[in-house]
Amino acid sequence: MANSITPASLLWTEDGPRSLTFDDVYFSRAGGLDETRHVFLHHNQLEARFRALNGGNFTIAETGFGTGLNFLATCALWQTCRPAGPAWLHMVSVEKHPLRLEDLQRALTMWPELEAFSSALPGQYPPLLPGFHRLLFPAWRVSLTLLFGDAVHALGALDARVDAWFLDGFAPSRNGDMWSQALFAELARLSHDNTTLATYTAAGEVRRGLQEAGFAIHKHPGFGQKREMLAGSFQSPVQAARLPWLVRSHGTAPGRAAVIGAGIAGASIAHALALRGVQVDVFDAAPGPAEGASGNPAAIVYPRLAPAEQADGHFQQQAFLLARQRYAALEAAGIWNPCGVLWLLQGTQARAAKNVAGHPWVPEQVRQLSADEASELAGIAVASGTLYFPHGGWVKPRELCESLLAHPNIRTHYGQEVTAITPADGGGWQLQTAAGASLHTPLLVLANAGAARQFVPCRQLPLDVVRGQIAAVPANALSQALRTVICHGGYISPASAGLHCLGASFQQGRDDTGLLAEDQEEIRAMLAASLPDLADSLPPTVEWQGRASLRCQTPDYLPIVGGLPVYEDFIRDFAGLRDGNTRRLPAPRFWPGLYCSLAHGSHGFTQALLAAEILAAEITGEPCPVPRAVQDSLHPARFWVKGLRRRQL
C-alpha cells in the first residue's frame, strides 16, 4: 500500500463530480442511484439474500468507494429487509483516491432520499491516511471498513469472507489497475462458493479475467445507455495462503458471552460484543470498573510513531486513529480532552524525530515544532523541540469504562473474583468465583491483564507484570498555564479539578501496589530533567497524592489478542519449526470459545478499542479491521513460534 494518499481531483458539473485523474464520471448521468440499484443490488440478489439471513453476517466488498453512493444505497435496502435478530451487514470498500470531506459532503446532497444515511457518514469519515479505517453504525447494524490505498495491496492485506462483490472502479480503459488479473486473484482468495459479483462494465478483458480467476460470468442488460453489464458467482474456492501457525479461530456471534476484567480492555470488548447483540456478563474482583492499571485519574492518548513506510500497517498508529474517532463523541461529556500532546525531543525520545521525514501523517496528525512554537502551544516554557500530536489528549479512565459498560446488553458483576475456568461438558466454559458462585458461558474473553496467568490456558503466555506509580499534584500559578500534555520520558497533564497527573515509574519484578516515596521522587526527577522550572514550582513530594498499579506487557510490547491455542498441542504439532520444516503443518487447535485481550501495558486507552474490534471480528467472522500482518503481530502463539524456531521450546 502506498505510503501517502492523493485525494481525488474533481471537476464539478451539473451532473455531479468527474475525476480529472481518470477523465471519467463517478456515476451515471441517467441516474446514479438507479444504476446502483440495478447493477449492484439487483444482480447480487441482495434483497432476497438479506431476507433469508438467519442471524450472522453478510459481507459486501467493493472496489472504488467514490462518493459512497453504493454504500448508502445498500444501507437503505438493508434497513427495509434485514431480518430480525443479530444479523449485521459489513461493507469493505477500497479507494486509492478518496474524496476530501468537503467534496464528499457536496456529493451526498445529490440524493435527498438517502439523507437518513448520508447525514451520518461525514461524522465518521476518516482522515485521508493510508490503511484500514473501521466505521460503525450500530443503529443500522452496519459496519464500513474503508481501505485507503492501492486496491491489490489493500485487498491482499484483508482477512474476510466476502458474500458479494461490487466492482465499481473507473472504466477499464481509463483505470486498468482496478481490473488487473492480480486484483481478480485477490477477489478469488476472499470469495467462497456462494459469493456473487456484479459490475457495470461488459469489457471482454474483464469477463475473461474474472473467468480465469474462477468466476462464472454472464452478460445482462445494462443500465441506461449501457447495453450490457456483467454478473456472476464464484465457482472455485481458493484456500488463503497463510502460515498455518497464524491461522485464526473464526466463528459466529454467540448469544451470550462473559468477560473477565472491567478495565479498558474488558470494557472495550464487552461493548463491542454488546453492539453486535451479544448478552455479556462482565466480572471483576474490584468494587467497580477501572480499578487496576486502568484506574489512574488521567490516561494519555497518543500514537507511537512508526517509520513512514510502516504507517498503513502499524497497530499503534491505526489504533490511535480509531480511538480519536470514538473519543470525539465523549468530549461534550467531559470524558475526553483533545488538548494535544507534545513529545519532547530529548534523550532517547529524540530518536522519534527521524520517523517524521516523509510520513503521511504530516502535518495533520503530527508535526515537528521548535522550542518557541512548542512553548506557545503549551502555555509554559519548553526548552527543546517537540513532536506535536494535535489530536492527542487525555481521557478520564473510570468515566470512559463506565460509559462503555453502560449498555443494555451488558451486566456487570463487581467484587466477584473469578478463581477458576474449566471447559464445560457440551461446550463453553464454567466460571467459579471466590464466593462460590458458578456461571456457564458459551464464550469467554480474558481481559484481566496479568491475573490471567492463574488460568491454565494462559500459563505459557509471556505476560510480564510491571509496577507503575503516578502522582496527583495540586496546580499552582505557573503550572495552571499548561494547556497540553507533555511527554518527557514521563508525562504531565494539564490540570483537571485542580490536579495535574504525573507519571510514571516503571519497576519490573514487583507486584506490590503501596504508594512509595522513592517513586514520587523518581517522577519528580524525570520532570526536573526536562522542565526544571515547572518541577521547582510544585510542592514537596510528601504533599503529593498518587496511586500504584500493575501493568501487564509482553516482550515485544504488543498486546495478545485473539483465540487461544492449546499450548501442548501447538508445541507438538509445530515441532518441525525447530528445523525449519513448514511442510504439511496443521492448523492450530484452539481452546473452544476462549479469547483474550491482554498485555496492553501503558497504552491501553490508545489501543484497546481497536483490539476489541479485531477480537469481535474474529469471534463473529466479520471482516478484520486491520491488515493481516497486524493480526499476525498480535497472535497469541507468536512467542511460541519464535521459541520453537530458536529451539528454546
C-alpha positions as CSV (number, residue, x, y, z in Angstrom):
1,M,0.0,0.0,0.0
2,A,1.3,3.4,-0.9
3,N,2.7,5.5,2.0
4,S,0.7,8.6,1.2
5,I,-2.8,9.3,-0.2
6,T,-3.5,11.6,-3.0
7,P,-7.1,12.9,-2.7
8,A,-9.5,12.8,-5.7
9,S,-9.1,15.7,-8.1
10,L,-12.6,16.6,-9.2
11,L,-14.4,18.7,-11.8
12,W,-17.9,19.6,-10.6
13,T,-20.5,19.8,-13.3
14,E,-24.3,20.0,-13.2
15,D,-24.4,16.1,-13.5
16,G,-22.1,15.7,-10.5
17,P,-18.3,15.1,-9.9
18,R,-15.9,14.0,-12.6
19,S,-12.5,12.6,-11.9
20,L,-9.8,14.7,-13.5
21,T,-7.3,11.9,-12.9
22,F,-9.2,9.3,-14.9
23,D,-11.4,11.6,-17.0
24,D,-14.5,9.7,-16.0
25,V,-17.7,10.2,-14.1
26,Y,-18.4,8.8,-10.7
27,F,-22.0,7.7,-11.5
28,S,-24.4,7.5,-14.4
29,R,-25.8,10.7,-15.8
30,A,-29.0,8.7,-16.4
31,G,-29.4,8.3,-12.6
32,G,-26.6,7.1,-10.3
33,L,-28.8,5.8,-7.6
34,D,-31.0,3.8,-10.0
35,E,-27.8,2.4,-11.7
36,T,-26.5,1.2,-8.3
37,R,-29.8,-0.5,-7.6
38,H,-29.9,-2.1,-11.0
39,V,-26.3,-3.3,-11.2
40,F,-25.1,-4.0,-7.7
41,L,-28.2,-4.5,-5.6
42,H,-30.4,-6.4,-8.0
43,H,-27.8,-8.5,-9.7
44,N,-26.3,-9.6,-6.4
45,Q,-29.9,-10.6,-5.4
46,L,-29.4,-8.7,-2.2
47,E,-33.0,-8.2,-1.2
48,A,-33.7,-11.9,-1.2
49,R,-30.4,-12.8,0.4
50,F,-30.9,-10.2,3.2
51,R,-34.4,-11.5,4.0
52,A,-33.1,-15.1,4.1
53,L,-30.4,-14.4,6.7
54,N,-30.9,-16.2,10.0
55,G,-28.6,-14.1,12.2
56,G,-24.9,-13.9,11.4
57,N,-23.3,-11.6,9.0
58,F,-23.4,-10.6,5.4
59,T,-20.2,-9.1,3.9
60,I,-20.0,-7.0,0.7
61,A,-16.7,-5.8,-0.7
62,E,-16.3,-3.0,-3.2
63,T,-13.6,-1.8,-5.5
64,G,-14.0,2.0,-5.5
65,F,-15.7,3.8,-2.7
66,G,-16.0,7.0,-4.6
67,T,-18.9,9.2,-3.3
68,G,-20.2,6.4,-1.1
69,L,-23.4,6.0,-3.1
70,N,-23.2,2.2,-3.3
71,F,-22.7,2.0,0.5
72,L,-25.6,4.3,1.2
73,A,-28.0,2.6,-1.2
74,T,-27.1,-0.8,0.3
75,C,-27.7,0.5,3.8
76,A,-31.1,1.8,2.7
77,L,-32.0,-1.6,1.3
78,W,-30.7,-3.4,4.4
79,Q,-33.0,-1.3,6.6
80,T,-36.0,-2.3,4.6
81,C,-35.4,-6.1,4.5
82,R,-32.9,-7.1,7.2
83,P,-34.1,-10.0,9.3
84,A,-35.0,-9.6,13.0
85,G,-32.2,-10.6,15.4
86,P,-28.5,-10.0,15.5
87,A,-27.7,-10.0,11.7
88,W,-25.1,-7.4,10.7
89,L,-24.1,-6.0,7.3
90,H,-20.4,-5.5,6.8
91,M,-19.1,-3.5,3.9
92,V,-15.5,-3.2,2.8
93,S,-14.5,-0.6,0.2
94,V,-11.1,0.2,-1.2
95,E,-10.2,3.6,-2.6
96,K,-6.9,4.9,-3.8
97,H,-8.0,8.5,-4.2
98,P,-10.7,9.2,-1.6
99,L,-12.8,12.3,-1.7
100,R,-11.9,15.2,0.6
101,L,-14.6,15.6,3.3
102,E,-16.0,18.8,1.7
103,D,-16.3,17.0,-1.6
104,L,-18.0,14.1,0.0
105,Q,-20.5,16.3,1.7
106,R,-21.3,18.1,-1.5
107,A,-21.8,14.8,-3.3
108,L,-24.1,13.4,-0.7
109,T,-26.6,16.3,-1.2
110,M,-27.4,14.8,-4.6
111,W,-29.5,12.0,-3.2
112,P,-32.0,13.5,-0.7
113,E,-33.9,10.2,-0.5
114,L,-30.8,8.8,1.2
115,E,-30.4,11.7,3.7
116,A,-31.2,9.5,6.7
117,F,-28.0,7.6,6.0
118,S,-25.8,10.2,4.2
119,S,-26.1,12.6,7.2
120,A,-24.3,10.0,9.4
121,L,-21.3,9.3,7.1
122,P,-19.4,12.6,7.3
123,G,-19.2,12.5,11.1
124,Q,-17.2,9.2,10.9
125,Y,-15.3,9.8,7.6
126,P,-11.7,9.2,8.4
127,P,-8.7,11.4,7.7
128,L,-7.2,10.7,4.3
129,L,-4.4,8.4,5.5
130,P,-3.3,5.1,4.2
131,G,-4.5,1.9,5.8
132,F,-7.7,0.4,7.2
133,H,-10.4,2.6,8.8
134,R,-13.4,1.0,10.6
135,L,-16.7,2.9,10.9
136,L,-19.5,1.5,13.0
137,F,-23.2,2.4,12.6
138,P,-24.8,0.3,15.4
139,A,-28.3,1.7,14.9
140,W,-28.3,0.3,11.4
141,R,-26.4,-2.9,12.4
142,V,-23.8,-1.9,9.8
143,S,-20.0,-1.6,9.7
144,L,-17.9,0.0,7.0
145,T,-14.2,-0.7,6.6
146,L,-12.5,1.7,4.3
147,L,-9.2,0.7,2.8
148,F,-7.3,3.7,1.6
149,G,-4.6,2.8,-0.9
150,D,-3.8,0.6,-3.9
151,A,-6.5,-1.9,-4.4
152,V,-4.4,-5.0,-5.0
153,H,-2.2,-4.3,-2.0
154,A,-5.1,-3.4,0.3
155,L,-7.2,-6.4,-0.6
156,G,-4.1,-8.6,-0.3
157,A,-3.9,-7.5,3.3
158,L,-7.6,-8.1,4.0
159,D,-8.9,-11.0,6.1
160,A,-12.5,-11.5,5.2
161,R,-15.1,-13.9,3.8
162,V,-16.9,-11.9,1.1
163,D,-20.5,-12.8,0.1
164,A,-20.9,-10.2,-2.7
165,W,-18.7,-8.0,-4.8
166,F,-19.4,-4.6,-6.3
167,L,-16.8,-3.9,-9.0
168,D,-17.2,-0.2,-9.4
169,G,-13.8,1.3,-10.4
170,F,-13.5,3.7,-13.2
171,A,-13.8,2.3,-16.7
172,P,-11.1,-0.4,-17.6
173,S,-9.9,1.7,-20.5
174,R,-9.2,4.6,-18.1
175,N,-8.0,2.8,-14.9
176,G,-6.6,-0.6,-15.8
177,D,-5.1,-1.2,-12.4
178,M,-8.6,-1.7,-11.0
179,W,-9.3,-4.5,-13.4
180,S,-6.0,-6.5,-13.4
181,Q,-5.5,-10.2,-13.0
182,A,-3.7,-9.6,-9.7
183,L,-6.8,-7.9,-8.4
184,F,-9.1,-10.7,-9.7
185,A,-6.9,-13.2,-7.8
186,E,-7.5,-11.3,-4.6
187,L,-11.2,-11.4,-5.3
188,A,-11.0,-15.2,-5.6
189,R,-9.0,-15.6,-2.4
190,L,-11.6,-13.7,-0.4
191,S,-14.6,-15.5,-2.0
192,H,-16.4,-18.7,-1.3
193,D,-18.7,-21.0,-3.3
194,N,-21.8,-18.8,-2.7
195,T,-20.1,-15.4,-3.5
196,T,-21.7,-13.3,-6.2
197,L,-20.3,-10.5,-8.3
198,A,-21.7,-7.6,-10.3
199,T,-20.2,-4.8,-12.4
200,Y,-21.5,-2.2,-14.8
201,T,-18.8,-3.0,-17.4
202,A,-19.1,-5.7,-20.0
203,A,-15.5,-5.3,-21.3
204,G,-14.2,-8.6,-22.7
205,E,-10.9,-8.4,-20.8
206,V,-12.8,-8.1,-17.6
207,R,-15.1,-11.0,-18.3
208,R,-12.2,-13.2,-19.4
209,G,-10.1,-12.2,-16.4
210,L,-12.8,-13.0,-13.9
211,Q,-13.5,-16.3,-15.6
212,E,-9.8,-17.2,-15.3
213,A,-9.9,-16.3,-11.6
214,G,-12.7,-18.8,-11.0
215,F,-15.9,-16.8,-11.5
216,A,-18.8,-17.9,-13.7
217,I,-19.7,-14.7,-15.6
218,H,-22.8,-13.9,-17.6
219,K,-23.9,-10.8,-19.5
220,H,-27.1,-9.0,-18.5
221,P,-28.9,-5.9,-19.8
222,G,-27.1,-2.8,-18.6
223,F,-28.5,0.4,-17.2
224,G,-29.4,3.5,-19.2
225,Q,-27.4,3.8,-22.3
226,K,-25.1,0.8,-21.4
227,R,-26.3,-2.1,-23.4
228,E,-24.7,-4.8,-21.3
229,M,-23.2,-5.5,-17.8
230,L,-21.6,-8.5,-16.1
231,A,-22.7,-10.6,-13.1
232,G,-21.8,-14.0,-11.9
233,S,-20.8,-16.2,-9.0
234,F,-17.6,-17.8,-7.7
235,Q,-17.0,-21.4,-8.7
236,S,-13.5,-22.4,-7.5
237,P,-12.9,-21.8,-3.8
238,V,-9.3,-21.0,-3.0
239,Q,-7.5,-21.7,0.2
240,A,-6.0,-18.5,1.6
241,A,-2.2,-18.6,1.6
242,R,-1.3,-18.1,5.2
243,L,1.3,-19.5,7.6
244,P,-0.6,-22.3,9.3
245,W,0.5,-21.4,12.8
246,L,-1.0,-18.0,12.3
247,V,-4.5,-19.2,11.4
248,R,-7.3,-17.6,13.4
249,S,-10.3,-19.2,15.1
250,H,-13.2,-17.6,13.2
251,G,-16.7,-18.2,14.4
252,T,-20.2,-16.8,14.5
253,A,-21.6,-14.4,17.0
254,P,-22.8,-16.2,20.2
255,G,-25.9,-15.2,22.0
256,R,-24.1,-14.9,25.3
257,A,-20.5,-14.2,26.4
258,A,-18.6,-13.5,29.6
259,V,-15.6,-11.1,30.0
260,I,-13.2,-11.2,32.9
261,G,-11.9,-7.8,33.6
262,A,-13.6,-4.4,33.7
263,G,-10.7,-2.2,32.8
264,I,-10.3,-0.6,29.4
265,A,-9.5,-3.9,27.6
266,G,-12.6,-5.7,29.1
267,A,-14.9,-2.8,28.8
268,S,-13.9,-2.3,25.2
269,I,-14.6,-5.9,24.1
270,A,-17.7,-6.2,26.2
271,H,-19.1,-3.0,24.4
272,A,-18.0,-4.3,21.0
273,L,-19.9,-7.6,21.6
274,A,-22.9,-5.9,23.1
275,L,-23.2,-3.7,20.0
276,R,-23.4,-6.9,18.0
277,G,-26.4,-8.2,20.0
278,V,-24.4,-10.4,22.4
279,Q,-25.6,-10.5,26.0
280,V,-22.4,-10.0,28.0
281,D,-21.6,-10.7,31.7
282,V,-18.5,-8.8,33.0
283,F,-16.7,-10.0,36.1
284,D,-14.2,-8.0,38.1
285,A,-12.7,-8.6,41.6
286,A,-12.7,-4.9,42.2
287,P,-15.8,-3.0,43.5
288,G,-16.1,-1.0,40.3
289,P,-14.7,-0.6,36.8
290,A,-11.2,0.7,36.0
291,E,-9.7,-0.1,39.5
292,G,-6.4,-1.7,38.3
293,A,-4.0,-0.3,35.8
294,S,-7.0,1.5,34.1
295,G,-7.7,3.4,37.3
296,N,-5.4,6.4,37.0
297,P,-7.1,9.9,37.1
298,A,-6.0,10.6,33.6
299,A,-4.8,8.4,30.7
300,I,-2.7,9.9,28.0
301,V,-3.7,9.1,24.4
302,Y,-1.2,9.5,21.6
303,P,0.4,7.2,19.0
304,R,3.9,5.7,18.9
305,L,5.1,7.0,15.5
306,A,6.3,4.3,13.1
307,P,8.6,4.8,10.1
308,A,6.8,6.3,7.1
309,E,6.8,3.0,5.2
310,Q,5.0,1.2,8.0
311,A,2.3,3.8,8.5
312,D,-0.5,1.8,6.9
313,G,0.1,-1.3,8.8
314,H,1.3,-0.2,12.3
315,F,-1.0,-1.3,15.0
316,Q,-0.5,1.5,17.5
317,Q,-0.9,4.2,14.8
318,Q,-4.1,2.6,13.4
319,A,-5.4,2.2,17.0
320,F,-4.8,5.9,17.7
321,L,-6.9,6.9,14.6
322,L,-9.8,4.7,15.8
323,A,-9.5,5.9,19.4
324,R,-9.5,9.5,18.2
325,Q,-12.7,8.9,16.2
326,R,-14.5,7.1,19.1
327,Y,-13.5,9.5,21.8
328,A,-14.7,12.6,19.9
329,A,-18.2,11.7,20.9
330,L,-17.2,11.9,24.6
331,E,-15.8,15.4,24.5
332,A,-19.1,17.1,25.4
333,A,-19.4,14.8,28.5
334,G,-16.0,15.9,29.7
335,I,-14.6,12.4,29.4
336,W,-12.2,13.2,26.6
337,N,-10.0,16.3,26.4
338,P,-8.3,16.6,23.0
339,C,-5.8,19.2,24.2
340,G,-2.9,17.9,22.1
341,V,0.3,16.1,23.1
342,L,3.8,17.5,22.9
343,W,6.6,14.9,22.8
344,L,9.9,16.4,23.8
345,L,12.8,15.5,21.5
346,Q,15.3,15.0,24.3
347,G,17.4,12.0,25.3
348,T,16.1,8.7,23.9
349,Q,12.9,10.4,22.8
350,A,14.9,12.4,20.2
351,R,15.1,9.3,18.0
352,A,11.4,9.7,17.3
353,A,12.1,12.7,15.1
354,K,13.6,10.5,12.4
355,N,10.2,9.0,11.7
356,V,8.6,12.3,10.7
357,A,10.5,12.5,7.4
358,G,8.1,11.6,4.6
359,H,5.5,10.4,7.0
360,P,1.9,10.6,5.5
361,W,0.6,11.8,8.8
362,V,2.5,15.1,8.5
363,P,1.1,17.7,9.2
364,E,-2.4,16.8,10.0
365,Q,-1.7,14.2,12.7
366,V,1.9,15.1,13.7
367,R,4.4,17.8,13.1
368,Q,7.8,18.9,14.4
369,L,7.9,22.1,16.4
370,S,10.7,24.4,17.6
371,A,11.1,25.1,21.3
372,D,9.4,28.5,20.8
373,E,6.5,27.0,18.9
374,A,6.0,24.3,21.5
375,S,6.1,26.9,24.3
376,E,3.4,28.9,22.7
377,L,1.2,25.9,22.4
378,A,2.0,24.5,25.9
379,G,1.5,27.8,27.7
380,I,4.8,27.3,29.6
381,A,8.4,27.4,28.6
382,V,9.7,24.3,26.8
383,A,13.4,24.1,26.2
384,S,13.6,21.7,23.3
385,G,11.9,20.9,20.0
386,T,9.0,18.6,20.1
387,L,6.7,16.4,18.1
388,Y,3.2,17.7,18.3
389,F,0.2,15.4,18.1
390,P,-2.7,17.9,17.7
391,H,-5.4,15.2,18.1
392,G,-3.9,13.6,21.1
393,G,-5.0,14.3,24.6
394,W,-6.2,12.6,27.8
395,V,-9.2,10.7,28.9
396,K,-10.9,10.0,32.3
397,P,-10.4,6.2,32.6
398,R,-13.2,5.4,35.1
399,E,-15.8,7.5,33.3
400,L,-14.8,6.0,30.0
401,C,-15.1,2.5,31.2
402,E,-18.4,3.2,32.8
403,S,-19.7,4.7,29.5
404,L,-18.6,1.6,27.6
405,L,-20.2,-0.8,30.1
406,A,-23.5,1.2,30.3
407,H,-25.1,-0.8,27.5
408,P,-28.4,-2.7,27.9
409,N,-26.7,-5.9,26.7
410,I,-24.1,-5.8,29.5
411,R,-24.4,-7.0,33.1
412,T,-21.6,-6.2,35.5
413,H,-20.6,-8.3,38.4
414,Y,-18.2,-6.3,40.6
415,G,-16.5,-7.7,43.7
416,Q,-16.6,-11.2,42.2
417,E,-13.2,-12.6,41.6
418,V,-13.2,-15.5,39.1
419,T,-10.8,-18.0,40.5
420,A,-11.2,-20.9,38.1
421,I,-12.3,-21.5,34.5
422,T,-12.9,-25.0,33.1
423,P,-14.2,-26.3,29.8
424,A,-17.8,-27.4,30.3
425,D,-19.3,-30.6,29.2
426,G,-21.2,-29.9,26.0
427,G,-19.2,-26.8,25.2
428,G,-18.5,-23.4,26.6
429,W,-16.8,-22.6,29.9
430,Q,-17.7,-22.9,33.6
431,L,-16.6,-20.0,35.8
432,Q,-16.1,-20.3,39.5
433,T,-15.9,-17.2,41.8
434,A,-14.1,-16.8,45.1
435,A,-17.6,-16.5,46.8
436,G,-18.6,-19.9,45.4
437,A,-20.8,-18.7,42.6
438,S,-20.8,-20.5,39.2
439,L,-21.7,-19.5,35.7
440,H,-21.7,-21.3,32.4
441,T,-21.0,-19.2,29.3
442,P,-20.6,-20.4,25.6
443,L,-17.8,-17.8,25.1
444,L,-15.2,-16.4,27.4
445,V,-12.9,-13.4,26.9
446,L,-9.9,-12.9,29.3
447,A,-9.1,-9.2,29.7
448,N,-7.7,-9.2,33.2
449,A,-4.1,-8.4,32.4
450,G,-1.5,-10.3,34.5
451,A,-4.2,-12.0,36.6
452,A,-4.9,-14.2,33.5
453,R,-1.7,-16.2,34.4
454,Q,-3.6,-18.1,37.0
455,F,-5.7,-19.9,34.4
456,V,-4.3,-23.0,32.7
457,P,-4.7,-21.8,29.0
458,C,-2.6,-18.6,29.8
459,R,0.2,-20.1,31.8
460,Q,2.6,-20.3,28.8
461,L,1.9,-16.7,27.6
462,P,4.8,-14.3,28.3
463,L,2.8,-11.9,30.5
464,D,5.2,-9.7,32.4
465,V,3.8,-7.7,35.3
466,V,5.3,-4.2,35.8
467,R,4.6,-2.0,38.8
468,G,3.8,1.7,37.9
469,Q,3.1,4.7,40.1
470,I,1.6,8.0,39.2
471,A,1.3,11.3,41.2
472,A,-1.6,13.7,41.5
473,V,-0.2,17.1,42.3
474,P,-2.1,20.4,43.0
475,A,-1.8,23.1,40.3
476,N,-0.1,26.4,41.1
477,A,0.1,29.7,39.3
478,L,2.8,28.5,36.9
479,S,1.5,25.0,36.2
480,Q,-2.1,26.2,35.8
481,A,-1.0,27.7,32.5
482,L,-0.2,24.3,31.0
483,R,-2.6,23.7,28.1
484,T,-1.3,20.4,26.5
485,V,0.0,17.1,27.7
486,I,3.8,17.0,27.7
487,C,5.6,13.7,27.4
488,H,9.2,13.9,28.5
489,G,10.2,10.4,29.5
490,G,7.4,10.7,32.0
491,Y,4.4,12.9,31.4
492,I,2.3,15.7,32.9
493,S,-1.3,16.5,32.0
494,P,-3.0,19.9,32.2
495,A,-4.8,20.5,35.5
496,S,-8.2,19.0,36.0
497,A,-10.2,19.7,39.1
498,G,-7.1,21.5,40.4
499,L,-4.7,18.5,40.0
500,H,-2.0,17.5,37.5
501,C,-1.5,13.8,36.7
502,L,2.3,13.0,36.5
503,G,3.8,9.7,35.6
504,A,5.0,7.2,35.8
505,S,7.5,4.9,37.5
506,F,8.4,1.6,35.9
507,Q,9.5,-1.4,38.0
508,Q,9.7,-4.9,36.7
509,G,9.7,-7.8,39.2
510,R,7.5,-6.1,41.8
511,D,3.8,-6.8,42.5
512,D,3.2,-4.5,45.5
513,T,0.8,-1.6,45.0
514,G,1.5,0.6,48.0
515,L,2.5,4.2,47.5
516,L,6.3,4.6,47.6
517,A,8.1,7.8,48.4
518,E,11.0,6.9,46.2
519,D,8.7,6.5,43.2
520,Q,7.4,10.0,43.8
521,E,10.9,11.3,43.8
522,E,11.7,9.5,40.6
523,I,8.7,11.1,38.9
524,R,9.8,14.5,40.1
525,A,13.3,13.9,38.9
526,M,12.1,12.9,35.4
527,L,10.1,16.1,35.2
528,A,13.0,18.2,36.5
529,A,15.3,16.8,33.9
530,S,13.2,18.3,31.1
531,L,11.0,21.0,32.7
532,P,13.0,22.3,35.7
533,D,11.1,25.5,36.3
534,L,7.8,23.6,36.4
535,A,9.3,20.9,38.7
536,D,10.6,23.6,41.0
537,S,7.2,25.2,41.3
538,L,5.5,22.1,42.6
539,P,5.1,21.4,46.3
540,P,7.3,18.8,48.0
541,T,6.6,15.2,47.1
542,V,5.5,14.4,50.6
543,E,2.4,16.5,49.8
544,W,1.7,14.7,46.6
545,Q,-1.1,12.2,46.2
546,G,-0.8,9.2,44.0
547,R,-1.6,5.5,43.3
548,A,0.3,2.4,42.1
549,S,-1.0,-0.4,40.0
550,L,0.3,-3.3,38.0
551,R,0.6,-3.1,34.2
552,C,0.9,-6.2,32.0
553,Q,3.1,-6.3,28.9
554,T,4.8,-8.7,26.5
555,P,8.5,-8.9,25.4
556,D,7.6,-7.1,22.1
557,Y,5.4,-4.5,23.8
558,L,2.4,-5.5,21.7
559,P,-0.8,-6.9,23.2
560,I,-2.0,-10.5,22.9
561,V,-5.3,-10.5,21.0
562,G,-7.3,-13.5,19.7
563,G,-8.4,-17.0,20.2
564,L,-6.0,-19.1,22.5
565,P,-4.4,-22.2,21.0
566,V,-3.8,-25.2,23.2
567,Y,-0.1,-24.9,24.2
568,E,0.8,-28.6,24.5
569,D,-0.8,-29.4,21.1
570,F,0.8,-26.4,19.5
571,I,4.3,-27.4,20.5
572,R,3.8,-30.9,19.4
573,D,2.1,-30.1,16.0
574,F,4.6,-27.4,15.1
575,A,7.8,-29.1,16.4
576,G,9.1,-29.0,12.8
577,L,9.7,-25.3,13.1
578,R,12.8,-26.1,15.2
579,D,14.4,-27.5,12.0
580,G,12.7,-25.1,9.5
581,N,10.2,-27.7,8.4
582,T,7.0,-26.0,7.4
583,R,5.5,-28.6,5.1
584,R,2.1,-30.2,5.8
585,L,1.6,-28.4,9.1
586,P,-1.9,-28.4,10.5
587,A,-4.0,-25.5,11.7
588,P,-3.6,-24.9,15.5
589,R,-6.1,-26.4,17.9
590,F,-7.8,-23.7,19.9
591,W,-9.5,-23.8,23.3
592,P,-13.1,-23.7,22.0
593,G,-14.8,-20.4,22.7
594,L,-11.8,-18.9,24.6
595,Y,-10.3,-15.5,23.6
596,C,-8.1,-12.8,25.1
597,S,-7.2,-9.2,25.0
598,L,-4.2,-8.9,27.3
599,A,-0.9,-7.0,27.9
600,H,-1.8,-3.5,26.7
601,G,0.9,-2.1,29.0
602,S,0.7,1.6,29.4
603,H,-1.1,2.1,26.1
604,G,-4.5,0.5,26.8
605,F,-6.5,3.7,26.3
606,T,-4.9,4.2,22.9
607,Q,-5.1,0.7,21.6
608,A,-7.8,-1.4,23.4
609,L,-10.7,-0.1,21.3
610,L,-9.0,-1.4,18.1
611,A,-8.0,-4.6,19.8
612,A,-11.7,-5.1,20.7
613,E,-12.8,-4.6,17.1
614,I,-10.1,-7.1,15.9
615,L,-11.3,-9.6,18.5
616,A,-15.0,-9.1,17.8
617,A,-14.3,-9.7,14.1
618,E,-12.5,-12.9,14.9
619,I,-15.3,-14.1,17.2
620,T,-18.1,-13.3,14.8
621,G,-16.4,-14.0,11.4
622,E,-16.6,-10.3,10.3
623,P,-14.0,-8.7,8.0
624,C,-11.0,-7.8,10.1
625,P,-10.4,-4.1,10.6
626,V,-6.6,-4.3,10.2
627,P,-4.3,-5.8,7.7
628,R,-3.4,-9.5,8.1
629,A,0.2,-8.6,9.1
630,V,-1.2,-6.6,12.0
631,Q,-3.4,-9.5,13.0
632,D,-0.3,-11.8,12.9
633,S,1.7,-9.4,15.1
634,L,-0.9,-9.8,17.9
635,H,-1.4,-13.5,17.6
636,P,-1.3,-15.3,20.9
637,A,1.1,-18.0,19.5
638,R,3.7,-15.7,18.1
639,F,6.1,-16.2,21.0
640,W,5.8,-20.0,20.8
641,V,6.7,-19.8,17.1
642,K,9.7,-17.8,18.0
643,G,10.7,-20.1,20.8
644,L,10.4,-23.2,18.5
645,R,12.5,-21.6,15.8
646,R,15.2,-20.7,18.3
647,R,15.0,-24.2,19.7
648,Q,14.1,-22.8,23.1
649,L,10.9,-24.8,23.3
